Amino acid sequence: MCHRRRSSGNVSTVLVAAALIVVALACVPHVLAQTPRASAPPSGASPSEPGRSSSKLDKAAASSAQAMAKYRASLEPVEAMYERELARQTELAEIRQELYERGTLSASDVQQGRRALVKAQKDVDDIRRQRLEVDRMMVEMRMIEVGKQRPLARGGYEETPGLVRFNGPAPWSLAEDVPKLQRFFQARFGRSLPISAHGQTPLHDRMGFDHRNALDVALDPSSSDGRAFMEYLRSSGIPFIAAWGAIPGAASGAHIHVGQPSPRLVGRR
Ligand SMILES: [Zn+2]
């Protein structure tokens, strides 16, 4: 009995594709071995000790900002490399699936490929999240700097390019007021308030900022949602500072900080 045979053209296509996969898979450990690792987030100046002079604090703040900018720059090539790896794994997944359907590749090889694709996606998501967190921290630093250079009188409101701030007179408490803000936002926009930092975060801690009674909301203050939220804060007398466009060429990092600007930590509780 004679079996139907593939045409020689199909066979060579399959062989070429299989060879490509073998070569591509063999390259993976090599590529990963070369992965430049982003260094750990900078630890800003250590939390200020009581009695430290303000000029020392200024120097510490400047060096924190420089360290953060350097750390952000170190993430960029890693992010680009992870994106290339994700594109490659996506392409390989399609080839594997095709070969599996033709009976050339085993189900376990396809499964292994899927795991590689999931990992590549996770690497991209993780590093993007890390960069966004750094971008927000750089915006926070700008807020703190403006607050120090041009303190706002109680009840004062100011709008300058890329910055809106209000020194609301109402007492503000993270514990008591956040649910009120969440209810307002949910009722107005039909979705949850996008909170990016609720109180102190490890990165605020690391940078030596007291964020214990502050809330960061990941809304672009120049958007209509951001505007509506700020109007609500202002009408409620709640202090806030909102900034965007602090990082040249990057839109990310824009957010609204609710509460007084974070002072630098003086000692720890
Ligand atoms: Zn904040």
Boltz pocket constraint, residues with backbone or C-beta under 6 A from the ligand:
constraints:
  - pocket:
      binder: B
      contacts: [[A, 140], [A, 197], [A, 211], [A, 214], [A, 215], [A, 216], [A, 256], [A, 257], [A, 258], [A, 262]]
      max_distance: 6.0
